[in-house]
């Protein structure tokens, strides 16, 4: 009987001075020294990484600053609204008041007096500048003339509108109509209102359908375009990293054979549609095709039987091989060197297999916009996927017999796995970094993580589930 | 107390060396390496499957020891015990990375008939015994080393390897059986289910 206490003592005896075989090779300490010394190359790498991160941060800050500058006229307008309110509060309102639809916009009492006209004129001029292609921010006489022309045009349009609709809304209704647009537009319209009203609208009348008449001063924010064009077509291609997870029982069963598997790789292509649900949330439906290759291997004892040898070859039939997706049977041919003894031999072999999976995928995702800059946006999303296995192909790659006199000649899988689930669901997470190429086309760098919710292979106690990461390029076209 | 302080300040002690290393004299680490490399190498050989793999484990173990020197507390044990623990942890990290299974249940049967007169394991030399341990499948090898040689309890093994205590016990039984079978020069056949 073995005494394992003695084994403990043997290994924990610190007097190992005579055990020369335990001396590590001399280069080991050299490698250790390299790692523990301050490696200048490592320091250089650190600075490179730091520089890279700094550049990214600076770029992001620049984008954000630019975005802020773009909204500066909106801020000015907000301030002017407040001034306007202050100036007007002692005057009797002639037409009506706007009801605040956004928290930071105060109710504006409207009146007819010169000061209000001037305030509104200045703000309107600033907002209309883009339309008139005036570079300076200071209203000049020339700009005033342009502005007058513009107001006249607007007034004429309004007149026509009033005739057509035969009903005029108050500016309260006017605000209601506009609240679906962004705050900036609402403020713009409020400033233009006194002029329009001054020349064309009688007090306490109601107006409708004013918004189309201000198309010329609409800003080009992306959010508005999205609302107007909620549907997009999607096409994408991804590189995919696939891995299988065996359940405990399966791992246990394969452990003595030192079963090993490698992560697979492949491609995923898809098309789909995207529907804007709100300015920040959208839903996606994607249909795709994946092609994935993986490999696995394990040790096995192959019995070379001389009695069935033909031309120095022995064909072993129905040898069971383990794969991440269950067991397969294969025929294997082993050649014996003519100088080898003719005794029966057990070959402790390493068997390597390849697997190819082809699948159709349907994914439904909900995306949320985290960051939106002028041309760049970032979205995160979650979703549910359904994957339909079209084919699982197994190939015997090669066998190392670990014996110099016996070599692997050929082999083929004769019987594929049983108990495969041809369809399984997955939960998905995704992150996209988008760049707007033009009004209709945008490109996204997209990262997906998918975890299967049900096993791909399931046979009583043994099962395996899969997960994958993918990174790729996606194009979105606004329909 | 005075004797201990005197002992600690002696240039040859590990403590003195560690102090010097921590003060920036990295060349002194080589002395520590030479002092303990065989002991740590033996740990690595037990956990590794091949000699070259063991040297990789050894390298990483000494790098971890160096990086963790400031955490070494003399009051909690001598340096050899502490460094051995660091080495075991490094070896286990390596085994986990290889994604070999540590899990053993009741489904695996190793057919290893006992010979009539097997050589007792404890009669083998240290080198022979190490080589036998290296032939164990990874999961068996980890549990056998941890329980029999490194003195971990099944509870500790369960925590470290993320398995149940019963799996650890079962793994150990099978590892012992496997080793005895190896000595009886019988072949092994793995059966599934």
Interface residues (C-beta under 8 A of the other chain):
Chain A: X1 X2 X3 X4 X6 X7 X8 X10 X11 X12 X14 X16 X19 X21 X22 X23 X24 X25 X28 X29 X31 X32 X33 X35 X36 X37 X246 X248 X249 X251 X252 X253 X254 X255 X256 X257 X258 X259 X260 X261 X300 X301 X320 X322 X327 X346 X461
Chain B: X26 X29 X30 X33 X37 X38 X39 X41 X42 X45 X46 X55 X58 X59 X62 X63 X66 X67 X80 X98 X99 X100 X101 X103 X104 X105 X107 X108 X110 X120 X121 X122 X126 X127 X129 X137 X138 X139 X140 X148 X149 X151 X176 X179 X180 X187 X188 X189 X190 X192 X193
